């Protein structure tokens, strides 16, 4: 495998540089003196920002972009790029070294003394952001790579100059197995990405391999609530630290209470009988456990307790995680990235503690394989809202060849005796917006939900 060397910056070409993760890695290399260029299908705010940093971007992926007069030393590509991509094929034919996005991220991690990788089916972005907030509050000057927009750093990447490096570690296509962490977090293990994994056992096997990437002097922070935990941790030579709902774990909460916005406060119990009074500014019981994971890592890094408590009290979340968008006609609009039944259940449970008359959930399913595999779970979780409105499935990387649609999910929700409306949205969200304007009333809580472009609905309503 090609080795990135910060002491010898070279020319790196990114196929698909406009993606949030790819653009972030490009920014890290730019600040380390590397020459960066790349391609994407179309211009965006991300590509425009890179161009301001003197990055040459080709719009449209063609072989001649690789075979140019400006020699390329290494090409980076994502899992969405296949061998028939003209740039991929040209780079391979020219014998240019190639790295996946995950391999590059792993190579970057090796440049730091204290790389932290945060994994789990759910909660990665929030936990990564919470820990990032703590490290910033403690003035540690960390390098951060986050899977969402973190307002404290004005984006998803921060390049620091200390030994600390914090990143999300995604299990999809086993990307996280290319990493080199010193400390890892596993927040939960659930059935997802079933277009790649065979089943839950296959996923658990990958998380076990991820845990075993840690060196003997490393540490694994893992939720003790994960079923058959020993299957993941047995044989590890590194330190294993547990957190979760039981006082048998190393870190656990008591005295959980909620304010009028559904934001929890609790006593965090640490090893050796230590206690921390924690007040969060983000809602939901799931964020109590995200915070415990961040506390456990911060404690390993010897961050002072006052910085931990202060940072968590100031942490206001990341974009698209129970994000307050505004109000229209007395209706509060929240946007959330939840696209798995477990995440939907957590978000709607948190919403129950938020001021509302009725909860409206506008959900855009994400990928056909996930929707088909977890159909009953989706129907059950969405039924926690008072009214469900469904948009068409957001295909992402897939094609519609499984014989299902959002109408199938709508019928399943109705079979549970719950109200549900489905609107075809191939030509936009206009019908959904019209329906909401006619039916939502003052005091209602409207949540747009999903990993696609459903966020546009709230933006359009607020723009009226």
N, C-alpha and C positions, 0 to 999 in steps of 0.2 A: 504493500500500500504506500502511496505517496505520502511523505511526511512534510507537514507545514513547519517552517522554521521562522519564527519571528525575527531572528537576527539576520535573515536573508530574504527580504521581501521580493516577491516575484509578481508576474501578471496572472491574475485569476479571472476566469470567465464563468459567469453564472447563467445557466440556462433556466429561465424563469425567475429573474432577479426581482420581479415585482411582488413576489410573495412576502408575507410579513416576516417569516423566519429567514428566508434567503436574504432579504434586504438587510435584516439585522446582522447576519453574519458578515455581509459585505461591509457594513459600517464598522464592525470590529476590525476587519483587515485594513480598511482605509486608514483608520487611526493608528494602525501599526506600520503604516508606510507602504502597504501593498498597492499595486496598480490594479484597478478593478474595472471590468467591463461586463456586459451581459446582454440578455435579450428578454423580451416579454411580448405577449400578444398585443397589448395595447397600453397606451399611456395612462398613468394613474397618479394620485397624489404621492404615492410611494416612489414611483419612478422619477417624478419631477424633483422630489427632494434629493434623490441620489444624483440626478444630473447637476444639481447645484453644488454637489461635492466633486464635480468634474468626472463623473462616471459616464462613459460612453455606452448608450443603450440602443440596441437594434430592435425596432418594432417589427415583429414577424421573424420566425426562426428559419434561417436558410443556411445551407452549407457554406456559402461564401462568407458568412459572418465568422466562421472558424478559420477558413483558408484566406485570411487577410494578410496584408503586409506588416501587421503588428503581431509579432509572435506571441502565442499564448502558452504559458507554462503548465497550467493545470485547469481543468474544467470541472465545475461543480454542478450537480443536477439533483432534482427531487425524485421521489417515487412516482410522480405523475409523468415523468419523462421516460419514454420507452425507446428501445433500440431503433425503431423506425423513424424517430425524430431526426430530421435532417442534420441538425447541429450535433446531436449525439453520434450519429453515424459518421459524420465528417471528422469529429474529434478522434473516434476510435480508429478510423482509417489512417489518420495522420500520426497515430501513435502517441497522442498527447495524454499524459497521465489524467485519470478521472477519479473523482471522489463523489460519493453521495452527500447530500446535505448532512446526514447524521454522522458520516465519517469525518467530514470537515469539523463539525461541532466537537466530536470526540478529540480530534487533533488539537483544536483550540484549548480544550479543557486541560490537556497535558502541559500547557504552558503555565499553569497556575498551581500553587502549593496546596490550596484548599478548595478544590472543585466540589460543588454540591449539586446533585441531580435529584429533582423532585418528580416522582412517578406516581401512578395510580390512575384508575379508570376515570375518576372524577376528582375535581378540586385542585388539579395541578396549577392552574393559572393563579387562583386565589392564594394558595399556600406559598407559591413562589413569590408573589407580590407582597404577602405579609412578611416573609423573611427578608425580602428586599427592603421593605420599609424599616424594619428593625436595624438592618446593617447601615442604612443611610442615616437613621437617627443616631446611631453610635459613631458616625463619622469614620467608617472603615474604608470608604472609597472603593466599593466593590464593582466588579464587572457583572452585568446582569443580562440575561436573555430570557424574555418572558413571552408567553404565547398569546398575549393580548396587550391592549394599550393601557399602560400604567401612567396615570396623569402626573405622578411625582417626577417622572423622568421624561415626560413629553413624548412617549412612544413605547417601544418594546425592548429597546437596547440601551444600555449605559456602559460605556467603556471607562473603567477605573484603572488605578495604578497600584493596587494592593494585591495580596495573595488570594483574595476572595473572588470566586467565580460561582455564580448561581444560575442554574438553567432548569427549564422543564425537561422531562425525559418521557417522550411519547412512545407507547408500546406498538403503535401501528407499523406494520411491516418490520417489526422487531428493531426499529430505529435505535432504541435505547441500548441495544447490545453493542453498539459501536462506541459507547461512552467510556470514560476513565474517571469515575468519581472517587473521592475520598470519603464523602458522606452521601448516603442515599436516603430518600424517603419513599415509602410505599404507603399511600393513603387508603387504598381499597383495591380490590380485584373483582371486576364484574364482567359479565358477558357483553362484549362490544366488538366492533370491527370484524364482524363475522363474514365479511367478504374476503378477509385474509386469514383469520384464525379458524380452525375447524370447529372449536367449541370452547367452553369455559376451561376445561382441563388443559387444552392447548395454550390458552392465555396464562393460566397459572404456571405452566411449565416455563414460559418466557419470563415471567416475573421472578421465578426462582433463579433462572440464569442471570437475570439482571442483578439480583441480590449477590450472586457469587462473583460478580465483577469486582467487588470491593477488596482492597488489600487487607492483609492481616491486621494492620494498624488503623483500619478505617472503622466506620460505624454505620449501621443500618437503623434508621428510625422508622418503625413500622406500626401500623394500627393493629392492636391486639384483638380487635373485633373481627379481623379477617378469619373466615372459616378455615379450619385445618391449618392453622398458622405454622405449625411445626414442619409441614411439607415445604414451606418456603424457606424457613430459617435453619433447618437441620443441616449440620455439616459446615456452617459458616465459622470461620476462624476470627472474624472481626467482632467487634462489640455489637450487641443487639439491644436496642432500646425500644420499649413498647409504650404506646399511648392509646387512650380510648375511654370507653364508658365505665370500666370497672376499676375499683381500687386495688386490684391485683396487678395493674399495669404500672409502669414507672411514672407516667404522667396521666392524670385524670382530673375531671372537673367535679365540683360540688357547688351547691347554692346557685344553680342556674336560674336567672330571672330575666324578664324582658321589659324593655321600656315601651312607650306608646308607638314606636316605629318598628317594633319587633326585633330590636337590637339586643343581643344578650349580654349580660354581665355574669361573671362566675368566679369562683376561687379555683385557680390552677394549682394542683398538688404536684410538686416536683420531688425527685429523689432526696433522701436524707431529711424528710419531714418539712422541707421548705414549701411556702405557699406564696402565691402571687394573686393580688386582686386585679382582675382583668375586666375591662369594659370595652366592648366592641362597637364600632360605628357601622357595621354591616349586619343584616338580619339573618336569622336562622340557626338552628341547632347544629347544622353541618359546619357552620363557620366556627363554632366552639372547637370542633375537632381539627379543622384546618389550622386554627390558632395554636392548639396544643402541639401540633407537628412543628410549626414554626418556632415555638418556645423551646422545644426539645433541641432543635438544631442550634438555635441561638445560644442555648446553655452549653452545648458542646463546644461552641466557638468562643466561650468565655465572655459573652456580651453581658454587660452589667444589667441587672434586673430593672433598674429605673428606665433604661432605654427600651427594654422589651415592653414594659407596661405602657410607656408613653407612646411608642410607635403604634401599638395595636389600638390604642384609644383614638389615634389620629387617622388610622387606615380607613379610607373611604371606598375601597373596592377598586375594581378595574372596569374597563368598558365592557358592556354587555353582560355583566354579572349583577343582577337585580339593580340595574342602573335607572335611577330616576330621570326621566326625560322631560317631564313637565306636566302641565294640566291644561285641559280644554273643556270648558263648560262644567267645571267642577269634577271632571273625571281625571284621576291620576293615571299617567302612563308610565309604565315600567318596561324596560327591555331586558331580556335574559337569554343567554346563549344555550340554555339547557336543551339537549337534543337526545337524551337517553332517559328511559323511564325513571331511573334512580334520581337523576338530576331534576327531572320535572317534579317528582314527588317532594324533593327537598325544597325547591323553589316555591311550590304551592303551599307547602307546610309553613314556610317562612311568611308567605303572603297572608296566611290566616291570622297572624299576629300584627299585621299592618292595618292601619285604619281603612275600612271599606264598608260599603253596603253589600255589593255583589262583586265577585271576582270573575272577570272575563279573561279567558286565555285564548289568544290567537296563536295557533301552533302550526308551524311549517315543518313537517317531517323531513329528516335529512338522510338520504340514500334509501334505495328500495330494499337492499338486503337487511339493513337495520330495522326498517319498518315491518318487513315480513317476519323476521326472526323473533321480534319482540312485540308483536301485534297486541296480544292480550295484556301485556305489561303496560304498553302505551295507553290502552283504553282505561285501565284501572287507575293509572297515575293522573291522567287528564281529568278524570271524573272528580278529582278533589276540588276543581273549580266549579263555580255556579253555572257558567256558560262556556261551552267550547266552540271555537270557530276554527275550521281547518282550511289551510291553503294547500295547493298541490305540493307533492313531494319535490324537494330540492335534490336534483339528481347528483350534483357534485361530480365525482369521477365515474359515475355509473351510467348505464343505459337502461331504458324501461323495457325489461324483458322477463319480468317475474310475474306479470299478470295481476298486479295489485295497484291500488291508487289510494289517495286520501279518502275517496268515497268508501273504500273497504274499511278503513279505520273508523270513519263516521258511522257506518252501519254497526260496527262492533261496539262503539260507545253507546249508541242508541239501544242496543240489545241489553245494556246494563241498566236501562231505564233513565238514562241521563240525556239532557238536552245537548244537541250538537248540530251545527250548521256547516256545510261544506260549500265552498265557492271555487270553481275552476279559476286558476290564476295564471294561465299561460300567457295572457295578454296584460298582466299587471294586477294590482291589488285594488282596483277601483271599486269593485262590487263589495269587497270586504269593508273598505273604508265607509262606503255609503251605508251598509248595514249597521256598522258600529255607531255612526252618527245618529241613526234613527232609533237605536235601542239602548245604548248606554245612557245612564242618567246620573245626575249629580251625586257624588259620594261613591261612585263605583270605582273599582281598581281594574285597569286594563293592562294586561301583560302580553306583550308580543314576545314569542318564544321560538327559538330554533337557531341552528348554526348557519342558515342561509341568509337571504336578504330580507327576511320578514321585518327587520328593524325599520325598513322604509315606511311601513304602515304608520308607526307612531310619528316618524318625522313628517310625513305628509299631513297627518291630522293636525299636528302642532303648527304646521306652516300655513294652515288655512286662516 
